[in-house]
């Protein structure tokens, strides 16, 4: 059979199990490969690839899909062994020189975070990224590097590290930065740092990733982030493009000690969260008293659905797939899924109570 006849003989593919013999072939293929976990998801990935091959799209689009899948698979493979270790992503300029004060601050930040048991994630390049990696050391560092025709070369700290990943596409790299992190510290930089700052805030503000500590760190006496914040107030807040509560999503500091203290405090009592249906479940390291629950209910009624409540709880049935944290106390919120700045403030209050 010629290639032309193969192309003309097209079967309409569906993600449901009604593709006839093709479903059997896919099942056989997974059996031949062996060790395929979560087979239903893998089956849909195979069908998606076949559908893309059937559709009249350009070679560049197929190459983008192919590279994206391969990059994200490798990202997951590299990070998977460290799933239980908290990680902090550090952003900042690739052009910062070692003699600059902010370079020394970034190095100190990496060192302090490593001492507190965190691993760090940087872009793997020079400047602020190299400084943070130097401070943390290669054994506590990940590098998610981007291939550019200039400027962005892997720094010496991560040159031979098994935890260094090179990306073709910025969007895959940004997923890795934020999917794998438990906090973010942003230092002064250029367009790339601004992009990463707004990306981080947008994802948390819209609930596309869970709340986390976001720290904007400057050198002592620096005005980079205070001027940036003023711009937000004068142009975005003044025109109702953001809300006052959105400023709760981040904090500005001028030392590594302050940055690390904020990140530690965020995880003082708070452990993690999960949505189950229309309920938001916060898992805590220690329970809250009934009196504290009552005070939080009054203070944060504005982030609840109409008629909603805040209450303590044990683990829900839907959380049985996380047995390692099944014994942690819970607080359940009927959260309105809109006020994410308010949710960050709620977590801060839980940690202080």
LOSETI-726205 format. One line per field, with one value per residue (C-alpha): residue number from 1; x, y, z. Coordinates in steps of 0.001 Angstrom, whole numbers, plus 500000, padded with zeros to 6 digits. Example, Ala and Ser with C-alpha at 12.3 -4.5 7.8 and 13.67 -1.06 7.14 Angstrom:
BEGIN
i <- 1|2 .
xx <- 512300|513670 .
yy <- 495500|498940 .
zz <- 507800|507140 .
//
This chain:
BEGIN
i <- 1|2|3|4|5|6|7|8|9|10|11|12|13|14|15|16|17|18|19|20|21|22|23|24|25|26|27|28|29|30|31|32|33|34|35|36|37|38|39|40|41|42|43|44|45|46|47|48|49|50|51|52|53|54|55|56|57|58|59|60|61|62|63|64|65|66|67|68|69|70|71|72|73|74|75|76|77|78|79|80|81|82|83|84|85|86|87|88|89|90|91|92|93|94|95|96|97|98|99|100|101|102|103|104|105|106|107|108|109|110|111|112|113|114|115|116|117|118|119|120|121|122|123|124|125|126|127|128|129|130|131|132|133|134|135|136|137|138|139|140|141|142|143|144|145|146|147|148|149|150|151|152|153|154|155|156|157|158|159|160|161|162|163|164|165|166|167|168|169|170|171|172|173|174|175|176|177|178|179|180|181|182|183|184|185|186|187|188|189|190|191|192|193|194|195|196|197|198|199|200|201|202|203|204|205|206|207|208|209|210|211|212|213|214|215|216|217|218|219|220|221|222|223|224|225|226|227|228|229|230|231|232|233|234|235|236|237|238|239|240|241|242|243|244|245|246|247|248|249|250|251|252|253|254|255|256|257|258|259|260|261|262|263|264|265|266|267|268|269|270|271|272|273|274|275|276|277|278|279|280|281|282|283|284|285|286|287|288|289|290|291|292|293|294|295|296|297|298|299|300|301|302|303|304|305|306|307|308|309|310|311|312|313|314|315|316|317|318|319|320|321|322|323|324|325|326|327|328|329|330|331|332|333|334|335|336|337|338|339|340|341|342|343|344|345|346|347|348|349|350|351|352|353 .
xx <- 500000|501403|501755|499043|496564|497508|496774|493438|492339|491482|489575|487735|489392|487712|489005|486122|486556|484844|487748|487345|490551|492659|491890|493069|496301|496989|496416|498780|501368|501305|501586|504623|506290|505588|505439|502853|501164|497927|497169|494005|495917|498700|496060|494585|498066|498607|495236|495978|499247|497453|494765|497447|499077|495763|495014|496252|498688|502199|505411|506355|503204|503889|507480|506266|503905|506625|509267|506813|505865|509492|510597|507810|508365|512053|511242|509014|511668|514350|512185|510313|512923|512762|509002|509082|511737|510495|511939|512201|512484|514814|514459|516698|518917|521452|523536|524269|528029|529789|530979|527418|525760|522658|524863|526184|522625|521513|524447|523537|519927|520895|523121|520470|517779|520023|520846|517121|516630|515255|516454|516514|515463|517099|517308|520752|522450|524830|524165|521619|521055|524714|524979|522063|523465|526867|525278|523151|525749|525140|523696|520848|520249|518159|518782|516071|518030|516737|518630|519309|521619|523264|523722|522160|524875|524773|526693|529735|527902|525400|527566|527756|524682|522058|519516|520085|517469|517772|514572|513757|510539|510068|506562|507755|510488|508026|505806|508797|509693|506265|504873|507766|508229|506930|507948|509473|511994|512341|515358|515862|516153|515032|512188|512609|512342|509295|507708|508381|507086|503774|503446|503910|501446|498886|498855|498407|495917|493700|494040|495834|498418|498138|499116|502788|505142|506219|509054|510387|513958|516165|519537|519569|518333|517235|514066|513484|510440|509019|508955|507410|504725|503987|503502|500928|499083|499142|498138|496510|494848|493744|491970|490358|492489|493568|492290|493882|493816|496143|498999|498715|500152|503725|506097|509092|512350|515959|517842|518154|517321|513975|513167|513892|511933|508840|509083|509591|506634|504327|504902|504874|501448|500122|501039|499077|495616|493269|489893|487269|484160|483225|485207|488716|490626|493675|495928|497739|500700|498786|495101|493432|491348|487573|488073|490628|488326|485560|487792|488893|485264|484457|487602|487459|483733|484277|486242|483434|480534|477183|476175|479566|481489|484955|485244|487763|487735|489536|490657|487846|487152|488375|491831|492372|494855|497285|497823|501090|499214|495909|496430|496971|494207|492145|490313|487572|486533|483561|485870|484411|487388|487729|489558|492953|494702|492315|493091|496810|495980|493886|496861|499071|496560|496443|500207|500122|497331 .
yy <- 500000|503416|506331|508216|505414|505253|508974|508707|505774|507742|506482|508969|508677|509204|509277|507037|503278|502925|502904|499223|497296|500405|500267|496669|497601|500415|498002|495510|498245|499159|495471|495086|498148|496822|498687|501218|502779|504777|503195|505171|508465|507023|505646|509129|510575|508042|508859|512597|512016|509995|512654|515335|513210|512909|516612|518924|520920|522050|520299|523104|522520|518806|519481|521875|519221|516589|518733|519848|516301|515174|518172|517796|514045|514594|517400|515075|512360|514701|516185|513022|511661|514930|515203|515336|518077|521671|523785|527528|529069|532064|534509|537419|538998|536974|540163|540812|540793|539121|542448|543789|543771|541982|539133|538638|538770|536065|533858|534341|533493|530186|529308|530146|528168|525105|525356|525311|522121|523618|522883|525760|526048|528630|529244|527655|530639|533389|536394|536021|532387|531448|533354|531439|528114|528969|529636|526499|524240|521792|519102|521426|522983|522449|524322|524790|526378|527900|527559|531068|532343|534625|535161|532039|529412|526856|528152|526280|525129|523089|522163|518436|518208|515504|518103|520430|520530|522398|523711|524792|526571|529228|528042|524553|526073|528312|525334|523609|526704|527005|523468|522172|525066|525681|529331|531972|534741|537354|539638|542622|541816|542662|541628|537957|538663|540870|538096|535588|537970|538575|534907|533837|536393|535691|531957|532421|535299|533186|529970|528106|527113|526823|529742|529961|532540|535060|537299|540299|540773|543817|544920|546964|550451|549407|550811|548318|546601|549608|551572|548585|548316|552019|551538|548825|551105|554142|552340|548966|549460|553010|551696|548707|546231|544569|544708|545913|542325|541247|543001|540311|537828|539085|540689|542979|542449|543616|540676|536914|536395|538151|536144|532803|533808|534530|531175|529294|531099|530134|526476|526969|525353|525119|521919|521771|522132|520218|520827|518117|519043|522555|522302|523599|521425|522876|520273|521567|520390|521067|521756|525082|525673|526183|529772|530389|528821|531158|534211|533204|532615|536212|537764|535944|535655|537689|534872|532331|531388|532870|530988|529255|528204|527475|524367|521866|518316|515019|513708|513292|510075|511711|512085|508364|508339|510378|508001|509651|512749|511135|511901|515647|517905|519798|523082|523134|526346|526936|529125|531295|530601|534309|536019|534338|537304|536800|533081|533874|536167|533368|530984|533675|534056|530277|530250|533014|531625 .
zz <- 500000|499071|501448|499548|500118|503811|504155|502349|504492|507605|510636|512799|516208|519564|523117|524133|523717|520336|517884|517073|516287|516897|520620|520662|518867|521351|524219|522615|522112|525795|526653|524408|525970|529454|532747|531550|534574|534413|531080|530402|530394|528235|525845|525391|524779|521995|520435|520667|518782|516106|515730|515340|512630|510774|510826|508119|510227|509450|510342|512744|514814|515063|516073|518796|520186|520037|521746|524423|525352|525469|527516|530063|530383|531101|533565|535561|535517|536908|539671|540712|543169|545127|545461|549264|549406|549431|546644|546121|542676|542386|539497|538556|535935|533958|533586|537258|537928|540889|542327|542664|546072|544767|543496|547011|548360|545918|546918|550576|549791|548161|551099|553714|551910|551621|555318|556083|554046|550834|547326|544866|541229|538980|535264|535334|533689|534839|537048|539847|538863|539224|542506|544032|542788|544240|547611|547672|546068|543207|545469|546496|543059|539954|536707|534118|531324|528063|524805|523463|520722|523297|527016|528509|528973|531760|534761|536145|539287|537252|534270|535102|537314|536687|537825|534889|532102|528796|527203|523692|524678|527342|528199|529156|531264|533099|533855|535457|537496|539069|539025|541091|543511|547024|547005|544763|545364|542631|542425|540092|536404|532899|530598|531532|535243|534691|532628|535403|538065|536320|535337|538961|540301|537576|538228|541978|541603|539327|541309|538524|541080|544842|547094|547984|549474|546809|547926|546004|547194|546597|547853|551038|550210|546702|545106|542264|543759|545614|542341|540581|543262|542943|539210|539968|542355|540061|536868|537610|540982|540145|537047|538806|536837|540089|543666|546875|548110|545297|547082|549763|547273|547708|550205|549620|551542|551302|552835|552456|556133|555696|552569|554233|557338|555200|553428|556704|558273|555405|556273|560054|560472|556899|555055|551790|550286|548053|546471|546931|545003|546116|549379|549959|552424|554175|555761|558866|560926|564141|564820|565436|568531|568177|569326|566580|563968|565119|564819|561315|560317|561243|559765|556422|555732|552542|550864|551373|549142|550247|553372|553487|556573|557956|560111|561410|560080|559804|556410|553879|551996|548784|550365|550892|548002|550154|553097|554133|555358|556322|560032|559650|561023|558471|558080|555445|553701|551462|549404|546656|544327|543565|546413|546143|547739|550628|550680|550986|553927|555454|555311|556855|559691|560217|560559|563161|565288 .
//
